[in-house]
Amino acid sequence: MESLYLWLNQFKLDERMHALAFVREKLIFISRQEFQQLAEILYHDVIRRQQIRVAAEIAGVPTHKIRFIRESESFRQVTRASLYVGMSDGARIDYIRRQNLDIGNEQVLPYYEVSPAKKEDLKKELRKDLLNPEALFRCIFLIDDFCGSGRTLLREVMNTDIDQPFEPPVIPLSWQSKYRFTKETNELELDYQDSFSEAEQQTLLGMGTTPNYIKAVHSLLEKCAKHETSLKGSLNKVARLDGLRDLLDTNGLVYFCPLLATEQALNRLRPLVINLPGQFAHTQILPGSVLKNSERITSKENPIGALCENYYTNDLEDQHTGCVKFGFDNCGLPLVLHHNTPNNSIFLLWARKHPGFSPLFVRYERHGREVT
């Protein structure tokens, strides 16, 4: 209540009723218990259903014969040949493991980056249990807690080198989340978007002065026009041979299973996964629950959107996020999770960087950055 009072007190009198109505009617808060319920739903209604479907296909029986399938050797092998991988530190892998004792420790990876020695151990234990010296995993379930924009998981970028001689570009803070220069390789990287306006193109060209830099920018813009891109993100890392691809059977299946995902993220990811290597190109995205686009606040026509416009300052931007007027990547979410507030949510909920502004909920930044 104290946080609510301090938060409301920052607005003008005629704005406070809109802010209070937003908290009472539109704010979405996911409690610890609700996240645990989502984990149960994900395992029993999503993961188990896929394992039954795969086992039915192997056994050659209809999927509606649930009892027969659950008691079959095919189902035992499929469940044992399932690998559960955490895509973030909030993925609830530990909870899923404790609540479902049929999942062994040798089937769980708390994080997707894993050593070659660990992968060999996983294969060794799997082959011993299945009495098959060549066995690999039939299903890989990539578990995440929340998928807001999907950009951390998968995004398209364009790359080009700058020929010598050149001066390193001076990239404004507002561009650093989508435009990067790597000094060690003299490489420019630009996040893909459908097109760049004339003003955006001139801004890119104006960050450097040498002819070789100008040439490199034109190369990036040409690649954009031709849609010549490459993929980056954690899903791309998982799909590489030095990731988890060498653990997957030739007939294996991959499932990305966030406990909660936005409709915006799903619409971004589904056209991109088909460009992943190997069987990962057929990755199925199966969320436990979906936050619809209708919940988003991305316009000043909305009373809370107007407050975002009126109170936003550039102090909130950094090299990782860019503009967060309506949250990271313009997601505009009215969302708070019990353990953190996503930066995909509108900044009014979590920001405290500009003087005199008190957030309604705290936000803990990852990667060692400050609490905001």
Secondary structure, 3 states (H helix, E strand, C coil): CHHHHHHHCCCCHHHHHHHHHHHHHCCEEECHHHHHHHHHHHHHHHHHHHHHHHHHHHHCCCCCCHHHHHCCHHHHHHHHCEEEEECCCCCCHHHHHHHCCCCCHHHEECCCCCCHHHHHHHHHHHHHHHCCCCCCEEEEEEEEEEECCCCCCCEEEEEEECCCCCCCCCCCHHHCCCEEEECCCCEEEEECCCCCCHHHHHHHHCCCCCHHHHHHHHHHHHHHHHCCCEEECHHHHHHCCCCCHHHEEEEEEEEEEEEEEEHHHHHHHHHHHCCCCHHHHHCEECCCEEECHHHCCCCCCCHHHHHHHHHCCHHHCCCCCCCCCCCHHHCCECEEECCECCCCECHHHCCCCCCCCCCCCCCCCCCCCCCC
